[in-house]
């Protein structure tokens, strides 16, 4: 077999493989790269269903959510403000106050985690004794359930 014929066959095989791969990516391959499916109605409904909350427990949970969101929003606003303050220092030739702003940001982030933890303690307190096993199972999934998908992280 001549070199020209061998190269022609090789190019033909590569073209066919390229077409197959492009078709796979456009039609079905991209599904391998998606995030695991999230609960349709979000974390709230997942918690309610996972813990099998009664109507009264759902009311208590919704109240806890409102309180939690208000606290998170308040601290989130403070974090955004401090980050703006920090990064505006980049315009200055020197920034002696940088460390104190970073320390304040650290304190605010600790406060945010404490708010989240207290929220889950409140959810636990809403549970009946027979729901605590389900709550304990749920705690292993908390990070996955409540973190926003990649690309939609918290304050920047």
Phi and psi in radians as a Rosetta constraint file:
Dihedral C 1 N 2 CA 2 C 2 CIRCULARHARMONIC -1.374 0.35
Dihedral N 2 CA 2 C 2 N 3 CIRCULARHARMONIC 2.788 0.35
Dihedral C 2 N 3 CA 3 C 3 CIRCULARHARMONIC -1.086 0.35
Dihedral N 3 CA 3 C 3 N 4 CIRCULARHARMONIC -0.646 0.35
Dihedral C 3 N 4 CA 4 C 4 CIRCULARHARMONIC -1.127 0.35
Dihedral N 4 CA 4 C 4 N 5 CIRCULARHARMONIC -0.768 0.35
Dihedral C 4 N 5 CA 5 C 5 CIRCULARHARMONIC -1.125 0.35
Dihedral N 5 CA 5 C 5 N 6 CIRCULARHARMONIC -0.760 0.35
Dihedral C 5 N 6 CA 6 C 6 CIRCULARHARMONIC -1.078 0.35
Dihedral N 6 CA 6 C 6 N 7 CIRCULARHARMONIC -0.768 0.35
Dihedral C 6 N 7 CA 7 C 7 CIRCULARHARMONIC -1.137 0.35
Dihedral N 7 CA 7 C 7 N 8 CIRCULARHARMONIC -0.653 0.35
Dihedral C 7 N 8 CA 8 C 8 CIRCULARHARMONIC -1.112 0.35
Dihedral N 8 CA 8 C 8 N 9 CIRCULARHARMONIC -0.755 0.35
Dihedral C 8 N 9 CA 9 C 9 CIRCULARHARMONIC -1.123 0.35
Dihedral N 9 CA 9 C 9 N 10 CIRCULARHARMONIC -0.775 0.35
Dihedral C 9 N 10 CA 10 C 10 CIRCULARHARMONIC -1.065 0.35
Dihedral N 10 CA 10 C 10 N 11 CIRCULARHARMONIC -0.767 0.35
Dihedral C 10 N 11 CA 11 C 11 CIRCULARHARMONIC -1.102 0.35
Dihedral N 11 CA 11 C 11 N 12 CIRCULARHARMONIC -0.737 0.35
Dihedral C 11 N 12 CA 12 C 12 CIRCULARHARMONIC -1.055 0.35
Dihedral N 12 CA 12 C 12 N 13 CIRCULARHARMONIC -0.782 0.35
Dihedral C 12 N 13 CA 13 C 13 CIRCULARHARMONIC -1.090 0.35
Dihedral N 13 CA 13 C 13 N 14 CIRCULARHARMONIC -0.760 0.35
Dihedral C 13 N 14 CA 14 C 14 CIRCULARHARMONIC -1.116 0.35
Dihedral N 14 CA 14 C 14 N 15 CIRCULARHARMONIC -0.671 0.35
Dihedral C 14 N 15 CA 15 C 15 CIRCULARHARMONIC -1.120 0.35
Dihedral N 15 CA 15 C 15 N 16 CIRCULARHARMONIC -0.790 0.35
Dihedral C 15 N 16 CA 16 C 16 CIRCULARHARMONIC -1.084 0.35
Dihedral N 16 CA 16 C 16 N 17 CIRCULARHARMONIC -0.792 0.35
Dihedral C 16 N 17 CA 17 C 17 CIRCULARHARMONIC -1.066 0.35
Dihedral N 17 CA 17 C 17 N 18 CIRCULARHARMONIC -0.702 0.35
Dihedral C 17 N 18 CA 18 C 18 CIRCULARHARMONIC -1.093 0.35
Dihedral N 18 CA 18 C 18 N 19 CIRCULARHARMONIC -0.761 0.35
Dihedral C 18 N 19 CA 19 C 19 CIRCULARHARMONIC -1.107 0.35
Dihedral N 19 CA 19 C 19 N 20 CIRCULARHARMONIC -0.757 0.35
Dihedral C 19 N 20 CA 20 C 20 CIRCULARHARMONIC -1.071 0.35
Dihedral N 20 CA 20 C 20 N 21 CIRCULARHARMONIC -0.800 0.35
Dihedral C 20 N 21 CA 21 C 21 CIRCULARHARMONIC -1.144 0.35
Dihedral N 21 CA 21 C 21 N 22 CIRCULARHARMONIC -0.709 0.35
Dihedral C 21 N 22 CA 22 C 22 CIRCULARHARMONIC -1.120 0.35
Dihedral N 22 CA 22 C 22 N 23 CIRCULARHARMONIC -0.709 0.35
Dihedral C 22 N 23 CA 23 C 23 CIRCULARHARMONIC -1.117 0.35
Dihedral N 23 CA 23 C 23 N 24 CIRCULARHARMONIC -0.762 0.35
Dihedral C 23 N 24 CA 24 C 24 CIRCULARHARMONIC -1.058 0.35
Dihedral N 24 CA 24 C 24 N 25 CIRCULARHARMONIC -0.778 0.35
Dihedral C 24 N 25 CA 25 C 25 CIRCULARHARMONIC -1.139 0.35
Dihedral N 25 CA 25 C 25 N 26 CIRCULARHARMONIC -0.763 0.35
Dihedral C 25 N 26 CA 26 C 26 CIRCULARHARMONIC -1.288 0.35
Dihedral N 26 CA 26 C 26 N 27 CIRCULARHARMONIC -0.563 0.35
Dihedral C 26 N 27 CA 27 C 27 CIRCULARHARMONIC -1.712 0.35
Dihedral N 27 CA 27 C 27 N 28 CIRCULARHARMONIC -0.696 0.35
Dihedral C 27 N 28 CA 28 C 28 CIRCULARHARMONIC -2.478 0.35
Dihedral N 28 CA 28 C 28 N 29 CIRCULARHARMONIC -0.418 0.35
Dihedral C 28 N 29 CA 29 C 29 CIRCULARHARMONIC -1.138 0.35
Dihedral N 29 CA 29 C 29 N 30 CIRCULARHARMONIC -0.517 0.35
Dihedral C 29 N 30 CA 30 C 30 CIRCULARHARMONIC -1.167 0.35
Dihedral N 30 CA 30 C 30 N 31 CIRCULARHARMONIC -0.341 0.35
Dihedral C 30 N 31 CA 31 C 31 CIRCULARHARMONIC -1.153 0.35
Dihedral N 31 CA 31 C 31 N 32 CIRCULARHARMONIC -0.391 0.35
Dihedral C 31 N 32 CA 32 C 32 CIRCULARHARMONIC -1.214 0.35
Dihedral N 32 CA 32 C 32 N 33 CIRCULARHARMONIC -0.326 0.35
Dihedral C 32 N 33 CA 33 C 33 CIRCULARHARMONIC -1.792 0.35
Dihedral N 33 CA 33 C 33 N 34 CIRCULARHARMONIC 0.040 0.35
Dihedral C 33 N 34 CA 34 C 34 CIRCULARHARMONIC -1.336 0.35
Dihedral N 34 CA 34 C 34 N 35 CIRCULARHARMONIC 2.725 0.35
Dihedral C 34 N 35 CA 35 C 35 CIRCULARHARMONIC -1.222 0.35
Dihedral N 35 CA 35 C 35 N 36 CIRCULARHARMONIC 2.734 0.35
Dihedral C 35 N 36 CA 36 C 36 CIRCULARHARMONIC -1.015 0.35
Dihedral N 36 CA 36 C 36 N 37 CIRCULARHARMONIC 2.563 0.35
Dihedral C 36 N 37 CA 37 C 37 CIRCULARHARMONIC -1.071 0.35
Dihedral N 37 CA 37 C 37 N 38 CIRCULARHARMONIC 2.408 0.35
Dihedral C 37 N 38 CA 38 C 38 CIRCULARHARMONIC -1.644 0.35
Dihedral N 38 CA 38 C 38 N 39 CIRCULARHARMONIC 2.750 0.35
Dihedral C 38 N 39 CA 39 C 39 CIRCULARHARMONIC -1.061 0.35
Dihedral N 39 CA 39 C 39 N 40 CIRCULARHARMONIC 2.350 0.35
Dihedral C 39 N 40 CA 40 C 40 CIRCULARHARMONIC -0.924 0.35
Dihedral N 40 CA 40 C 40 N 41 CIRCULARHARMONIC -0.828 0.35
Dihedral C 40 N 41 CA 41 C 41 CIRCULARHARMONIC -1.641 0.35
Dihedral N 41 CA 41 C 41 N 42 CIRCULARHARMONIC 0.196 0.35
Dihedral C 41 N 42 CA 42 C 42 CIRCULARHARMONIC 1.553 0.35
Dihedral N 42 CA 42 C 42 N 43 CIRCULARHARMONIC -3.096 0.35
Dihedral C 42 N 43 CA 43 C 43 CIRCULARHARMONIC -1.052 0.35
Dihedral N 43 CA 43 C 43 N 44 CIRCULARHARMONIC -0.639 0.35
Dihedral C 43 N 44 CA 44 C 44 CIRCULARHARMONIC -0.994 0.35
Dihedral N 44 CA 44 C 44 N 45 CIRCULARHARMONIC -0.920 0.35
Dihedral C 44 N 45 CA 45 C 45 CIRCULARHARMONIC -1.162 0.35
Dihedral N 45 CA 45 C 45 N 46 CIRCULARHARMONIC -0.609 0.35
Dihedral C 45 N 46 CA 46 C 46 CIRCULARHARMONIC -1.111 0.35
Dihedral N 46 CA 46 C 46 N 47 CIRCULARHARMONIC -0.740 0.35
Dihedral C 46 N 47 CA 47 C 47 CIRCULARHARMONIC -1.114 0.35
Dihedral N 47 CA 47 C 47 N 48 CIRCULARHARMONIC -0.806 0.35
Dihedral C 47 N 48 CA 48 C 48 CIRCULARHARMONIC -1.020 0.35
Dihedral N 48 CA 48 C 48 N 49 CIRCULARHARMONIC -0.799 0.35
Dihedral C 48 N 49 CA 49 C 49 CIRCULARHARMONIC -1.261 0.35
Dihedral N 49 CA 49 C 49 N 50 CIRCULARHARMONIC -0.739 0.35
Dihedral C 49 N 50 CA 50 C 50 CIRCULARHARMONIC -1.076 0.35
Dihedral N 50 CA 50 C 50 N 51 CIRCULARHARMONIC -0.679 0.35
Dihedral C 50 N 51 CA 51 C 51 CIRCULARHARMONIC -1.629 0.35
Dihedral N 51 CA 51 C 51 N 52 CIRCULARHARMONIC -0.065 0.35
Dihedral C 51 N 52 CA 52 C 52 CIRCULARHARMONIC 0.932 0.35
Dihedral N 52 CA 52 C 52 N 53 CIRCULARHARMONIC 0.909 0.35
Dihedral C 52 N 53 CA 53 C 53 CIRCULARHARMONIC -1.165 0.35
Dihedral N 53 CA 53 C 53 N 54 CIRCULARHARMONIC 2.487 0.35
Dihedral C 53 N 54 CA 54 C 54 CIRCULARHARMONIC -1.342 0.35
Dihedral N 54 CA 54 C 54 N 55 CIRCULARHARMONIC 3.019 0.35
Dihedral C 54 N 55 CA 55 C 55 CIRCULARHARMONIC -1.025 0.35
Dihedral N 55 CA 55 C 55 N 56 CIRCULARHARMONIC -0.748 0.35
Dihedral C 55 N 56 CA 56 C 56 CIRCULARHARMONIC -1.148 0.35
Dihedral N 56 CA 56 C 56 N 57 CIRCULARHARMONIC -0.713 0.35
Dihedral C 56 N 57 CA 57 C 57 CIRCULARHARMONIC -1.137 0.35
Dihedral N 57 CA 57 C 57 N 58 CIRCULARHARMONIC -0.636 0.35
Dihedral C 57 N 58 CA 58 C 58 CIRCULARHARMONIC -1.091 0.35
Dihedral N 58 CA 58 C 58 N 59 CIRCULARHARMONIC -0.723 0.35
Dihedral C 58 N 59 CA 59 C 59 CIRCULARHARMONIC -1.081 0.35
Dihedral N 59 CA 59 C 59 N 60 CIRCULARHARMONIC -0.771 0.35
Dihedral C 59 N 60 CA 60 C 60 CIRCULARHARMONIC -1.107 0.35
Dihedral N 60 CA 60 C 60 N 61 CIRCULARHARMONIC -0.717 0.35
Dihedral C 60 N 61 CA 61 C 61 CIRCULARHARMONIC -1.133 0.35
Dihedral N 61 CA 61 C 61 N 62 CIRCULARHARMONIC -0.757 0.35
Dihedral C 61 N 62 CA 62 C 62 CIRCULARHARMONIC -1.097 0.35
Dihedral N 62 CA 62 C 62 N 63 CIRCULARHARMONIC -0.654 0.35
Dihedral C 62 N 63 CA 63 C 63 CIRCULARHARMONIC -1.126 0.35
Dihedral N 63 CA 63 C 63 N 64 CIRCULARHARMONIC -0.737 0.35
Dihedral C 63 N 64 CA 64 C 64 CIRCULARHARMONIC -1.105 0.35
Dihedral N 64 CA 64 C 64 N 65 CIRCULARHARMONIC -0.658 0.35
Dihedral C 64 N 65 CA 65 C 65 CIRCULARHARMONIC -1.116 0.35
Dihedral N 65 CA 65 C 65 N 66 CIRCULARHARMONIC -0.783 0.35
Dihedral C 65 N 66 CA 66 C 66 CIRCULARHARMONIC -1.038 0.35
Dihedral N 66 CA 66 C 66 N 67 CIRCULARHARMONIC -0.794 0.35
Dihedral C 66 N 67 CA 67 C 67 CIRCULARHARMONIC -1.102 0.35
Dihedral N 67 CA 67 C 67 N 68 CIRCULARHARMONIC -0.758 0.35
Dihedral C 67 N 68 CA 68 C 68 CIRCULARHARMONIC -1.103 0.35
Dihedral N 68 CA 68 C 68 N 69 CIRCULARHARMONIC -0.815 0.35
Dihedral C 68 N 69 CA 69 C 69 CIRCULARHARMONIC -1.070 0.35
Dihedral N 69 CA 69 C 69 N 70 CIRCULARHARMONIC -0.690 0.35
Dihedral C 69 N 70 CA 70 C 70 CIRCULARHARMONIC -1.115 0.35
Dihedral N 70 CA 70 C 70 N 71 CIRCULARHARMONIC -0.783 0.35
Dihedral C 70 N 71 CA 71 C 71 CIRCULARHARMONIC -1.140 0.35
Dihedral N 71 CA 71 C 71 N 72 CIRCULARHARMONIC -0.752 0.35
Dihedral C 71 N 72 CA 72 C 72 CIRCULARHARMONIC -1.109 0.35
Dihedral N 72 CA 72 C 72 N 73 CIRCULARHARMONIC -0.760 0.35
Dihedral C 72 N 73 CA 73 C 73 CIRCULARHARMONIC -1.056 0.35
Dihedral N 73 CA 73 C 73 N 74 CIRCULARHARMONIC -0.734 0.35
Dihedral C 73 N 74 CA 74 C 74 CIRCULARHARMONIC -1.080 0.35
Dihedral N 74 CA 74 C 74 N 75 CIRCULARHARMONIC -0.869 0.35
Dihedral C 74 N 75 CA 75 C 75 CIRCULARHARMONIC -1.203 0.35
Dihedral N 75 CA 75 C 75 N 76 CIRCULARHARMONIC -0.655 0.35
Dihedral C 75 N 76 CA 76 C 76 CIRCULARHARMONIC -1.032 0.35
Dihedral N 76 CA 76 C 76 N 77 CIRCULARHARMONIC -0.738 0.35
Dihedral C 76 N 77 CA 77 C 77 CIRCULARHARMONIC -1.106 0.35
Dihedral N 77 CA 77 C 77 N 78 CIRCULARHARMONIC -0.711 0.35
Dihedral C 77 N 78 CA 78 C 78 CIRCULARHARMONIC -1.125 0.35
Dihedral N 78 CA 78 C 78 N 79 CIRCULARHARMONIC -0.693 0.35
Dihedral C 78 N 79 CA 79 C 79 CIRCULARHARMONIC -1.111 0.35
Dihedral N 79 CA 79 C 79 N 80 CIRCULARHARMONIC -0.800 0.35
Dihedral C 79 N 80 CA 80 C 80 CIRCULARHARMONIC -1.047 0.35
Dihedral N 80 CA 80 C 80 N 81 CIRCULARHARMONIC -0.751 0.35
Dihedral C 80 N 81 CA 81 C 81 CIRCULARHARMONIC -1.091 0.35
Dihedral N 81 CA 81 C 81 N 82 CIRCULARHARMONIC -0.796 0.35
Dihedral C 81 N 82 CA 82 C 82 CIRCULARHARMONIC -1.131 0.35
Dihedral N 82 CA 82 C 82 N 83 CIRCULARHARMONIC -0.668 0.35
Dihedral C 82 N 83 CA 83 C 83 CIRCULARHARMONIC -1.146 0.35
Dihedral N 83 CA 83 C 83 N 84 CIRCULARHARMONIC -0.722 0.35
Dihedral C 83 N 84 CA 84 C 84 CIRCULARHARMONIC -1.053 0.35
Dihedral N 84 CA 84 C 84 N 85 CIRCULARHARMONIC -0.758 0.35
Dihedral C 84 N 85 CA 85 C 85 CIRCULARHARMONIC -1.073 0.35
Dihedral N 85 CA 85 C 85 N 86 CIRCULARHARMONIC -0.767 0.35
Dihedral C 85 N 86 CA 86 C 86 CIRCULARHARMONIC -1.089 0.35
Dihedral N 86 CA 86 C 86 N 87 CIRCULARHARMONIC -0.886 0.35
Dihedral C 86 N 87 CA 87 C 87 CIRCULARHARMONIC -1.288 0.35
Dihedral N 87 CA 87 C 87 N 88 CIRCULARHARMONIC -0.359 0.35
Dihedral C 87 N 88 CA 88 C 88 CIRCULARHARMONIC -1.216 0.35
Dihedral N 88 CA 88 C 88 N 89 CIRCULARHARMONIC -0.351 0.35
Dihedral C 88 N 89 CA 89 C 89 CIRCULARHARMONIC -1.161 0.35
Dihedral N 89 CA 89 C 89 N 90 CIRCULARHARMONIC -0.349 0.35
Dihedral C 89 N 90 CA 90 C 90 CIRCULARHARMONIC -1.110 0.35
Dihedral N 90 CA 90 C 90 N 91 CIRCULARHARMONIC -0.342 0.35
Dihedral C 90 N 91 CA 91 C 91 CIRCULARHARMONIC -1.321 0.35
Dihedral N 91 CA 91 C 91 N 92 CIRCULARHARMONIC -0.347 0.35
Dihedral C 91 N 92 CA 92 C 92 CIRCULARHARMONIC -1.548 0.35
Dihedral N 92 CA 92 C 92 N 93 CIRCULARHARMONIC 2.647 0.35
Dihedral C 92 N 93 CA 93 C 93 CIRCULARHARMONIC -1.159 0.35
Dihedral N 93 CA 93 C 93 N 94 CIRCULARHARMONIC -0.574 0.35
Dihedral C 93 N 94 CA 94 C 94 CIRCULARHARMONIC -2.470 0.35
Dihedral N 94 CA 94 C 94 N 95 CIRCULARHARMONIC 2.720 0.35
Dihedral C 94 N 95 CA 95 C 95 CIRCULARHARMONIC -2.423 0.35
Dihedral N 95 CA 95 C 95 N 96 CIRCULARHARMONIC 1.355 0.35
Dihedral C 95 N 96 CA 96 C 96 CIRCULARHARMONIC -1.130 0.35
Dihedral N 96 CA 96 C 96 N 97 CIRCULARHARMONIC -0.409 0.35
Dihedral C 96 N 97 CA 97 C 97 CIRCULARHARMONIC -1.502 0.35
Dihedral N 97 CA 97 C 97 N 98 CIRCULARHARMONIC 0.016 0.35
Dihedral C 97 N 98 CA 98 C 98 CIRCULARHARMONIC -0.963 0.35
Dihedral N 98 CA 98 C 98 N 99 CIRCULARHARMONIC -0.842 0.35
Dihedral C 98 N 99 CA 99 C 99 CIRCULARHARMONIC -1.079 0.35
Dihedral N 99 CA 99 C 99 N 100 CIRCULARHARMONIC -0.698 0.35
Dihedral C 99 N 100 CA 100 C 100 CIRCULARHARMONIC -1.194 0.35
Dihedral N 100 CA 100 C 100 N 101 CIRCULARHARMONIC -0.597 0.35
Dihedral C 100 N 101 CA 101 C 101 CIRCULARHARMONIC -1.208 0.35
Dihedral N 101 CA 101 C 101 N 102 CIRCULARHARMONIC -0.722 0.35
Dihedral C 101 N 102 CA 102 C 102 CIRCULARHARMONIC -1.093 0.35
Dihedral N 102 CA 102 C 102 N 103 CIRCULARHARMONIC -0.709 0.35
Dihedral C 102 N 103 CA 103 C 103 CIRCULARHARMONIC -1.087 0.35
Dihedral N 103 CA 103 C 103 N 104 CIRCULARHARMONIC -0.708 0.35
Dihedral C 103 N 104 CA 104 C 104 CIRCULARHARMONIC -1.143 0.35
Dihedral N 104 CA 104 C 104 N 105 CIRCULARHARMONIC -0.701 0.35
Dihedral C 104 N 105 CA 105 C 105 CIRCULARHARMONIC -1.068 0.35
Dihedral N 105 CA 105 C 105 N 106 CIRCULARHARMONIC -0.739 0.35
Dihedral C 105 N 106 CA 106 C 106 CIRCULARHARMONIC -1.065 0.35
Dihedral N 106 CA 106 C 106 N 107 CIRCULARHARMONIC -0.783 0.35
Dihedral C 106 N 107 CA 107 C 107 CIRCULARHARMONIC -1.058 0.35
Dihedral N 107 CA 107 C 107 N 108 CIRCULARHARMONIC -0.731 0.35
Dihedral C 107 N 108 CA 108 C 108 CIRCULARHARMONIC -1.156 0.35
Dihedral N 108 CA 108 C 108 N 109 CIRCULARHARMONIC -0.655 0.35
Dihedral C 108 N 109 CA 109 C 109 CIRCULARHARMONIC -1.204 0.35
Dihedral N 109 CA 109 C 109 N 110 CIRCULARHARMONIC -0.632 0.35
Dihedral C 109 N 110 CA 110 C 110 CIRCULARHARMONIC -1.119 0.35
Dihedral N 110 CA 110 C 110 N 111 CIRCULARHARMONIC -0.748 0.35
Dihedral C 110 N 111 CA 111 C 111 CIRCULARHARMONIC -1.038 0.35
Dihedral N 111 CA 111 C 111 N 112 CIRCULARHARMONIC -0.716 0.35
Dihedral C 111 N 112 CA 112 C 112 CIRCULARHARMONIC -1.080 0.35
Dihedral N 112 CA 112 C 112 N 113 CIRCULARHARMONIC -0.793 0.35
Dihedral C 112 N 113 CA 113 C 113 CIRCULARHARMONIC -1.120 0.35
Dihedral N 113 CA 113 C 113 N 114 CIRCULARHARMONIC -0.658 0.35
Dihedral C 113 N 114 CA 114 C 114 CIRCULARHARMONIC -1.126 0.35
Dihedral N 114 CA 114 C 114 N 115 CIRCULARHARMONIC -0.636 0.35
Dihedral C 114 N 115 CA 115 C 115 CIRCULARHARMONIC -1.099 0.35
Dihedral N 115 CA 115 C 115 N 116 CIRCULARHARMONIC -0.801 0.35
Dihedral C 115 N 116 CA 116 C 116 CIRCULARHARMONIC -1.078 0.35
Dihedral N 116 CA 116 C 116 N 117 CIRCULARHARMONIC -0.783 0.35
Dihedral C 116 N 117 CA 117 C 117 CIRCULARHARMONIC -1.086 0.35
Dihedral N 117 CA 117 C 117 N 118 CIRCULARHARMONIC -0.770 0.35
Dihedral C 117 N 118 CA 118 C 118 CIRCULARHARMONIC -1.085 0.35
Dihedral N 118 CA 118 C 118 N 119 CIRCULARHARMONIC -0.618 0.35
Dihedral C 118 N 119 CA 119 C 119 CIRCULARHARMONIC -1.083 0.35
Dihedral N 119 CA 119 C 119 N 120 CIRCULARHARMONIC -0.763 0.35
Dihedral C 119 N 120 CA 120 C 120 CIRCULARHARMONIC -1.255 0.35
Dihedral N 120 CA 120 C 120 N 121 CIRCULARHARMONIC -0.533 0.35
Dihedral C 120 N 121 CA 121 C 121 CIRCULARHARMONIC -1.113 0.35
Dihedral N 121 CA 121 C 121 N 122 CIRCULARHARMONIC -0.677 0.35
Dihedral C 121 N 122 CA 122 C 122 CIRCULARHARMONIC -1.152 0.35
Dihedral N 122 CA 122 C 122 N 123 CIRCULARHARMONIC -0.706 0.35
Dihedral C 122 N 123 CA 123 C 123 CIRCULARHARMONIC -1.058 0.35
Dihedral N 123 CA 123 C 123 N 124 CIRCULARHARMONIC -0.746 0.35
Dihedral C 123 N 124 CA 124 C 124 CIRCULARHARMONIC -1.065 0.35
Dihedral N 124 CA 124 C 124 N 125 CIRCULARHARMONIC -0.678 0.35
Dihedral C 124 N 125 CA 125 C 125 CIRCULARHARMONIC -1.207 0.35
Dihedral N 125 CA 125 C 125 N 126 CIRCULARHARMONIC -0.383 0.35
Dihedral C 125 N 126 CA 126 C 126 CIRCULARHARMONIC -1.309 0.35
Dihedral N 126 CA 126 C 126 N 127 CIRCULARHARMONIC -0.471 0.35
Dihedral C 126 N 127 CA 127 C 127 CIRCULARHARMONIC -1.182 0.35
Dihedral N 127 CA 127 C 127 N 128 CIRCULARHARMONIC 2.542 0.35
Dihedral C 127 N 128 CA 128 C 128 CIRCULARHARMONIC -1.417 0.35
Dihedral N 128 CA 128 C 128 N 129 CIRCULARHARMONIC 2.792 0.35
Dihedral C 128 N 129 CA 129 C 129 CIRCULARHARMONIC -0.935 0.35
Dihedral N 129 CA 129 C 129 N 130 CIRCULARHARMONIC -0.638 0.35
Dihedral C 129 N 130 CA 130 C 130 CIRCULARHARMONIC -1.299 0.35
Dihedral N 130 CA 130 C 130 N 131 CIRCULARHARMONIC -0.115 0.35
Dihedral C 130 N 131 CA 131 C 131 CIRCULARHARMONIC -1.753 0.35
Dihedral N 131 CA 131 C 131 N 132 CIRCULARHARMONIC -0.108 0.35
Dihedral C 131 N 132 CA 132 C 132 CIRCULARHARMONIC -1.162 0.35
Dihedral N 132 CA 132 C 132 N 133 CIRCULARHARMONIC -0.567 0.35
Dihedral C 132 N 133 CA 133 C 133 CIRCULARHARMONIC -1.105 0.35
Dihedral N 133 CA 133 C 133 N 134 CIRCULARHARMONIC -0.740 0.35
Dihedral C 133 N 134 CA 134 C 134 CIRCULARHARMONIC -1.139 0.35
Dihedral N 134 CA 134 C 134 N 135 CIRCULARHARMONIC -0.676 0.35
Dihedral C 134 N 135 CA 135 C 135 CIRCULARHARMONIC -1.082 0.35
Dihedral N 135 CA 135 C 135 N 136 CIRCULARHARMONIC -0.781 0.35
Dihedral C 135 N 136 CA 136 C 136 CIRCULARHARMONIC -1.072 0.35
Dihedral N 136 CA 136 C 136 N 137 CIRCULARHARMONIC -0.683 0.35
Dihedral C 136 N 137 CA 137 C 137 CIRCULARHARMONIC -1.107 0.35
Dihedral N 137 CA 137 C 137 N 138 CIRCULARHARMONIC -0.692 0.35
Dihedral C 137 N 138 CA 138 C 138 CIRCULARHARMONIC -1.141 0.35
Dihedral N 138 CA 138 C 138 N 139 CIRCULARHARMONIC -0.591 0.35
Dihedral C 138 N 139 CA 139 C 139 CIRCULARHARMONIC -1.074 0.35
Dihedral N 139 CA 139 C 139 N 140 CIRCULARHARMONIC -0.478 0.35
Dihedral C 139 N 140 CA 140 C 140 CIRCULARHARMONIC -1.254 0.35
Dihedral N 140 CA 140 C 140 N 141 CIRCULARHARMONIC -0.308 0.35
Dihedral C 140 N 141 CA 141 C 141 CIRCULARHARMONIC -1.865 0.35
Dihedral N 141 CA 141 C 141 N 142 CIRCULARHARMONIC 0.007 0.35
Dihedral C 141 N 142 CA 142 C 142 CIRCULARHARMONIC -0.973 0.35
Dihedral N 142 CA 142 C 142 N 143 CIRCULARHARMONIC -0.794 0.35
Dihedral C 142 N 143 CA 143 C 143 CIRCULARHARMONIC -1.070 0.35
Dihedral N 143 CA 143 C 143 N 144 CIRCULARHARMONIC -0.795 0.35
Dihedral C 143 N 144 CA 144 C 144 CIRCULARHARMONIC -1.127 0.35
Dihedral N 144 CA 144 C 144 N 145 CIRCULARHARMONIC -0.663 0.35
Dihedral C 144 N 145 CA 145 C 145 CIRCULARHARMONIC -1.271 0.35
Dihedral N 145 CA 145 C 145 N 146 CIRCULARHARMONIC -0.760 0.35
Dihedral C 145 N 146 CA 146 C 146 CIRCULARHARMONIC -1.736 0.35
Dihedral N 146 CA 146 C 146 N 147 CIRCULARHARMONIC -0.251 0.35
Dihedral C 146 N 147 CA 147 C 147 CIRCULARHARMONIC -1.298 0.35
Dihedral N 147 CA 147 C 147 N 148 CIRCULARHARMONIC 2.441 0.35
Dihedral C 147 N 148 CA 148 C 148 CIRCULARHARMONIC -1.180 0.35
Dihedral N 148 CA 148 C 148 N 149 CIRCULARHARMONIC 2.704 0.35
Dihedral C 148 N 149 CA 149 C 149 CIRCULARHARMONIC -1.037 0.35
Dihedral N 149 CA 149 C 149 N 150 CIRCULARHARMONIC 2.749 0.35
Dihedral C 149 N 150 CA 150 C 150 CIRCULARHARMONIC -0.932 0.35
Dihedral N 150 CA 150 C 150 N 151 CIRCULARHARMONIC 2.441 0.35
Dihedral C 150 N 151 CA 151 C 151 CIRCULARHARMONIC 1.648 0.35
Dihedral N 151 CA 151 C 151 N 152 CIRCULARHARMONIC -0.216 0.35
Dihedral C 151 N 152 CA 152 C 152 CIRCULARHARMONIC -2.255 0.35
Dihedral N 152 CA 152 C 152 N 153 CIRCULARHARMONIC 0.837 0.35
Dihedral C 152 N 153 CA 153 C 153 CIRCULARHARMONIC -1.251 0.35
Dihedral N 153 CA 153 C 153 N 154 CIRCULARHARMONIC 3.107 0.35
Dihedral C 153 N 154 CA 154 C 154 CIRCULARHARMONIC -1.174 0.35
Dihedral N 154 CA 154 C 154 N 155 CIRCULARHARMONIC -2.691 0.35
Dihedral C 154 N 155 CA 155 C 155 CIRCULARHARMONIC -1.066 0.35
Dihedral N 155 CA 155 C 155 N 156 CIRCULARHARMONIC 2.468 0.35
